[in-house]
Amino acid sequence: MLKAIAGYHTDDEDHWVAELQCGHFQHVRHQPPFINRPWVMTLVTRKKMLGQQLNCVKCDEELT
């Protein structure tokens, strides 16, 4: 289920975590070539992604 990014924080290993509007969290790592999310690398580009939607697996699981 698509949910908007409402904010960010870092976890204990300094990986970025998106805070979704539903209250769930999702890691948003940039680890090329496997995961390509260069926008997590700077404050400016993270701010630009606020409001963009990510698929929330936890919300999907709650529906089943």
Secondary structure, DSSP 4 states (H G I P E B T S, - for coil): -EEEEEEEEE-TTS-EEEEETTS-EEE---BTTTB--GGGGSHHHHHHHTT-EEE-HHHHHHH-
